[in-house]
Amino acid sequence: MKRSYFLAMVCCGLCLGYVGRGQEVPAIRLRDSARMFGPGRISTGDFVFNTSFSPDGNTVYFSKAAINWVYIAIFYSTKRDGQWTVPQPVPFTGVYRDTDPCVSADGKRLYFCSDRPAGGRPFKDYAYKLFYVELDGNKVVSEPVQADLPLPVGMHVLYPSFAGNGDLYFTSSDTATNDADIYECPLVNGVYQAPVRLPFNDAHIVDMDPVVAADERFIIFASSNRKGHGAGDLWVSFKKEGQWGTPVNMGEKVNTAGHEGTPGLSRDNKTLYFSTNRESVKSRPQFKTGEVTAETINRLLHSPAAGLPQIYAIDISDLEDQGK
């Protein structure tokens, strides 16, 4: 599976822009405004997305990719004296397409999706499978192991997210119908149960890339064809009395006329991280000497202003007040 549905969504947001649908959309109204996460270190102008944090919040894992998805790798950065260090690749990445890093609830494992072969078998195709490595703090201390899940034949896991009780949420897509839905595998007595599709999904709506609050009070996800603000928006569903409610748009503080996706949460569930390509060249470059230089042009083309998705953060501590 080549993740074609997400590629199409990103390309739409990057290349075509968005023509508004002209209707009012019920939406969350957050107090905070989004800001770039780790400018100059994490958000540098490269195509970056996903965020998952260690339990202490001092290590972040994220993905870097080529715009056509032919190459994807997982990086990490640690916070020292309040600053994020220069990101480094995790030791197992760099050959196969590794993406969607997610630290387990207890911080002892890093889960990720990859097209790497499993069990010593040779590389066969580009189908993603769920793997994990053991962690000691932020240090990887094992080789990748394919996760054992009771999945139907043909189902693949993308974008894993774990609740505090270990329940697994993820995306699975059907490339034949260009549909994607969100599923949950409950963890019962240490054993994952068969996946259950969340009730707000249907065959006509593309929902993907979920991140669930630790206590499962809400889940935030991306959609490319719900009636929102742009080419791809973030949405939230609140759980009440054990049932997931109708998704609500995350609002204009998060969503733009472009593309927003790949949400992540801080460990206290109060900060939302997401990818967006809202940066652009807002004014013509100025050359003090009047001479155009390759250095100046290249600096712009390799900056966030070049238009590739960067990671942004926004305080959502007032989110749940709106879900009551």
C-alpha positions as CSV (number, residue, x, y, z in Angstrom):
1,M,0.0,0.0,0.0
2,K,1.5,3.3,-1.0
3,R,-0.5,5.6,1.2
4,S,-1.9,7.1,-2.0
5,Y,-4.9,8.7,-0.3
6,F,-2.7,10.8,1.9
7,L,-0.4,11.7,-0.9
8,A,-3.4,13.0,-3.0
9,M,-4.6,15.0,0.0
10,V,-1.2,16.6,0.5
11,C,-0.7,17.4,-3.2
12,C,-4.1,19.0,-3.3
13,G,-3.2,21.2,-0.3
14,L,0.3,22.1,-1.7
15,C,-0.4,22.6,-5.3
16,L,-4.1,23.5,-5.8
17,G,-5.1,25.5,-2.8
18,Y,-8.7,25.3,-1.8
19,V,-12.0,26.9,-3.0
20,G,-14.2,27.5,0.0
21,R,-17.5,25.6,0.2
22,G,-19.4,28.6,1.3
23,Q,-21.2,27.2,4.4
24,E,-20.9,27.7,8.1
25,V,-19.1,24.8,9.8
26,P,-19.7,24.2,13.5
27,A,-16.2,24.5,15.0
28,I,-14.1,24.6,18.1
29,R,-13.1,28.1,19.2
30,L,-9.7,27.9,20.9
31,R,-8.1,30.8,22.8
32,D,-4.6,30.2,21.7
33,S,-3.0,30.7,18.2
34,A,-0.8,28.1,16.5
35,R,2.9,28.7,16.3
36,M,5.7,26.8,14.6
37,F,7.3,24.0,16.7
38,G,11.0,23.9,17.0
39,P,11.8,26.5,14.3
40,G,15.3,26.1,12.8
41,R,15.7,22.7,14.5
42,I,12.6,20.6,13.9
43,S,10.6,22.7,11.5
44,T,13.4,23.8,9.1
45,G,11.8,23.7,5.7
46,D,12.0,19.9,5.2
47,F,8.8,17.9,4.9
48,V,8.2,17.0,8.5
49,F,5.2,15.6,10.3
50,N,4.0,13.4,13.2
51,T,5.0,14.1,16.8
52,S,5.1,11.7,19.7
53,F,6.7,12.4,23.1
54,S,8.5,10.4,25.8
55,P,6.6,10.4,29.1
56,D,8.7,13.2,30.5
57,G,8.1,15.3,27.4
58,N,11.8,15.8,26.8
59,T,12.2,13.6,23.7
60,V,10.1,14.0,20.5
61,Y,10.0,11.6,17.6
62,F,8.8,12.7,14.2
63,S,9.0,11.8,10.5
64,K,10.8,13.4,7.6
65,A,9.9,12.5,4.0
66,A,10.4,13.2,0.3
67,I,7.3,14.9,-1.0
68,N,6.4,11.9,-3.1
69,W,6.8,9.5,-0.1
70,V,9.5,7.4,-1.8
71,Y,11.7,8.0,1.2
72,I,10.6,8.4,4.8
73,A,12.7,8.3,8.0
74,I,12.1,8.8,11.7
75,F,14.1,11.4,13.7
76,Y,14.2,12.3,17.3
77,S,15.3,15.4,19.3
78,T,15.8,15.9,23.0
79,K,15.2,19.1,25.1
80,R,18.3,20.5,26.8
81,D,18.2,23.7,28.8
82,G,14.8,24.5,27.2
83,Q,16.0,24.0,23.6
84,W,15.5,21.1,21.2
85,T,18.8,19.5,20.0
86,V,19.6,19.0,16.4
87,P,17.5,16.0,15.3
88,Q,19.1,12.7,14.7
89,P,17.7,9.6,12.9
90,V,16.8,6.7,15.2
91,P,19.2,3.8,14.8
92,F,16.9,1.5,12.8
93,T,15.8,3.9,10.2
94,G,17.2,5.0,6.8
95,V,16.7,2.0,4.5
96,Y,13.0,1.3,4.4
97,R,10.1,3.7,4.6
98,D,9.7,4.2,8.4
99,T,7.0,6.6,9.6
100,D,4.3,7.4,12.2
101,P,6.4,7.0,15.4
102,C,4.3,6.6,18.5
103,V,5.6,6.1,22.1
104,S,3.6,3.6,24.1
105,A,1.6,4.8,27.1
106,D,4.3,3.5,29.5
107,G,7.2,4.9,27.4
108,K,8.8,1.5,27.1
109,R,8.3,1.0,23.4
110,L,8.4,3.1,20.2
111,Y,5.9,1.9,17.7
112,F,6.1,2.8,14.0
113,C,4.8,1.8,10.6
114,S,7.2,0.5,8.0
115,D,7.4,-1.3,4.6
116,R,10.4,-3.3,5.9
117,P,10.3,-7.1,5.7
118,A,9.7,-9.0,8.9
119,G,11.1,-12.2,10.3
120,G,14.2,-12.2,8.1
121,R,12.2,-12.5,4.9
122,P,13.4,-10.5,1.8
123,F,11.7,-7.2,0.8
124,K,8.6,-7.9,-1.1
125,D,6.3,-4.9,-1.5
126,Y,5.4,-1.5,-0.1
127,A,2.7,-2.6,2.3
128,Y,3.0,-1.0,5.7
129,K,3.1,-3.1,8.9
130,L,3.2,-2.1,12.5
131,F,6.6,-2.6,14.3
132,Y,8.0,-1.7,17.7
133,V,11.4,-1.3,19.3
134,E,12.1,-1.4,23.1
135,L,13.2,1.8,24.7
136,D,15.3,2.6,27.7
137,G,14.5,6.2,28.2
138,N,15.1,7.6,24.8
139,K,17.6,5.0,23.8
140,V,16.5,2.2,21.4
141,V,17.7,-1.1,22.9
142,S,16.3,-3.7,20.5
143,E,15.8,-4.5,16.8
144,P,12.4,-3.8,15.3
145,V,9.8,-6.5,15.9
146,Q,6.5,-6.8,14.0
147,A,3.5,-6.2,16.3
148,D,1.1,-9.1,16.7
149,L,-2.5,-7.9,16.1
150,P,-5.7,-9.8,15.2
151,L,-6.2,-8.1,11.9
152,P,-8.4,-9.3,9.0
153,V,-6.6,-10.3,5.9
154,G,-5.7,-7.2,3.9
155,M,-5.9,-4.7,6.7
156,H,-2.8,-2.6,7.4
157,V,-2.1,-0.4,10.4
158,L,-1.2,3.3,9.8
159,Y,-0.7,6.1,12.3
160,P,-1.0,4.2,15.7
161,S,-2.0,6.0,18.8
162,F,-2.3,4.5,22.3
163,A,-4.7,5.4,25.1
164,G,-3.4,5.3,28.7
165,N,-5.0,1.8,29.2
166,G,-3.1,0.5,26.1
167,D,-6.0,0.5,23.7
168,L,-4.7,1.0,20.1
169,Y,-6.3,3.4,17.6
170,F,-5.1,3.5,14.0
171,T,-6.0,4.2,10.4
172,S,-6.7,1.6,7.8
173,S,-7.4,2.4,4.1
174,D,-9.0,0.7,1.1
175,T,-7.1,1.8,-1.9
176,A,-9.7,0.3,-4.2
177,T,-12.3,2.7,-3.0
178,N,-10.0,5.5,-1.8
179,D,-11.5,5.3,1.6
180,A,-9.8,5.5,5.0
181,D,-11.3,4.8,8.4
182,I,-10.3,4.9,12.1
183,Y,-10.3,1.7,14.1
184,E,-9.7,0.7,17.7
185,C,-8.2,-2.5,19.0
186,P,-9.1,-2.7,22.7
187,L,-6.6,-4.3,25.0
188,V,-8.2,-6.9,27.3
189,N,-6.2,-8.8,29.9
190,G,-3.0,-8.0,27.9
191,V,-4.4,-9.2,24.6
192,Y,-5.5,-7.0,21.7
193,Q,-8.9,-7.7,20.4
194,A,-10.2,-7.5,16.8
195,P,-10.4,-4.0,15.4
196,V,-13.7,-2.1,15.6
197,R,-14.4,0.8,13.3
198,L,-15.3,4.0,15.1
199,P,-19.0,4.9,14.6
200,F,-18.6,8.3,12.9
201,N,-16.7,6.7,9.9
202,D,-18.5,5.6,6.7
203,A,-17.5,4.6,3.2
204,H,-17.9,8.1,1.8
205,I,-15.7,10.0,4.3
206,V,-11.9,9.8,4.5
207,D,-10.8,9.9,8.1
208,M,-7.2,9.2,9.1
209,D,-4.3,9.8,11.4
210,P,-6.0,9.7,14.8
211,V,-4.4,10.8,18.1
212,V,-6.4,9.9,21.2
213,A,-6.2,11.5,24.7
214,A,-4.7,9.3,27.3
215,D,-8.1,9.0,29.1
216,E,-10.0,8.6,25.8
217,R,-12.1,11.6,26.4
218,F,-11.5,12.9,22.9
219,I,-9.8,11.9,19.7
220,I,-8.4,14.3,17.1
221,F,-8.0,13.2,13.5
222,A,-7.5,14.4,9.9
223,S,-10.1,14.3,7.1
224,S,-9.8,15.3,3.4
225,N,-13.4,15.4,2.5
226,R,-15.5,16.5,5.5
227,K,-17.0,19.9,4.9
228,G,-14.3,22.0,6.6
229,H,-12.1,25.0,5.9
230,G,-9.6,23.6,3.5
231,A,-7.9,20.8,1.5
232,G,-7.5,18.8,4.7
233,D,-8.8,19.7,8.2
234,L,-8.4,18.4,11.8
235,W,-11.5,17.3,13.6
236,V,-12.3,16.2,17.1
237,S,-14.8,13.7,18.5
238,F,-15.6,13.6,22.2
239,K,-16.5,10.4,24.1
240,K,-19.6,10.7,26.3
241,E,-21.1,7.9,28.2
242,G,-18.8,5.5,26.3
243,Q,-19.9,6.7,22.9
244,W,-17.9,8.7,20.3
245,G,-19.9,11.8,19.3
246,T,-20.3,13.5,15.9
247,P,-16.9,15.1,14.9
248,V,-16.5,18.9,15.2
249,N,-14.1,20.9,13.2
250,M,-11.1,22.1,15.2
251,G,-11.7,25.7,14.0
252,E,-9.8,28.5,12.3
253,K,-7.0,28.7,14.9
254,V,-5.9,25.3,13.6
255,N,-7.4,24.8,10.1
256,T,-6.7,27.0,7.1
257,A,-7.6,27.0,3.4
258,G,-4.5,24.8,3.0
259,H,-3.8,21.4,4.4
260,E,-3.6,20.4,8.1
261,G,-2.9,16.9,9.2
262,T,-0.9,14.4,11.3
263,P,-1.9,15.5,14.8
264,G,0.0,14.7,17.9
265,L,-0.6,15.4,21.6
266,S,1.6,16.4,24.5
267,R,1.6,13.9,27.4
268,D,-0.8,16.1,29.4
269,N,-3.2,16.4,26.4
270,K,-3.0,20.2,26.6
271,T,-1.0,20.9,23.5
272,L,-1.9,19.8,20.0
273,Y,0.9,19.4,17.4
274,F,0.0,19.1,13.7
275,S,1.5,19.6,10.2
276,T,0.5,22.5,8.0
277,N,1.9,24.3,5.0
278,R,0.6,27.7,5.9
279,E,4.1,29.3,5.5
280,S,4.7,31.0,2.2
281,V,6.7,33.8,0.6
282,K,4.9,36.9,1.7
283,S,7.1,39.5,0.1
284,R,9.6,39.8,-2.7
285,P,13.2,39.1,-1.6
286,Q,15.3,42.2,-1.1
287,F,19.0,42.3,-2.1
288,K,21.0,45.0,-0.4
289,T,23.6,45.1,-3.2
290,G,20.9,44.8,-5.9
291,E,22.5,41.6,-7.1
292,V,20.6,38.3,-6.9
293,T,22.6,35.7,-5.1
294,A,22.3,31.9,-5.2
295,E,22.8,31.8,-1.4
296,T,19.7,34.0,-0.8
297,I,17.5,32.1,-3.2
298,N,18.6,28.7,-1.8
299,R,18.0,29.9,1.8
300,L,14.4,30.8,0.9
301,L,13.8,27.5,-1.1
302,H,15.1,25.5,1.9
303,S,13.1,27.4,4.5
304,P,9.5,26.9,5.8
305,A,8.5,29.6,3.4
306,A,9.0,27.1,0.5
307,G,5.6,25.6,1.4
308,L,6.3,22.1,2.6
309,P,4.4,21.0,5.7
310,Q,6.0,22.1,9.0
311,I,5.0,21.2,12.5
312,Y,2.9,23.7,14.5
313,A,1.7,23.7,18.2
314,I,-1.3,25.2,19.9
315,D,-2.6,25.1,23.4
316,I,-5.9,23.2,23.6
317,S,-6.4,23.2,27.4
318,D,-9.8,24.8,26.7
319,L,-10.9,22.2,24.2
320,E,-12.8,19.9,26.6
321,D,-14.8,22.8,28.0
322,Q,-16.4,23.0,24.5
323,G,-17.1,19.3,24.4
324,K,-19.4,19.3,27.4
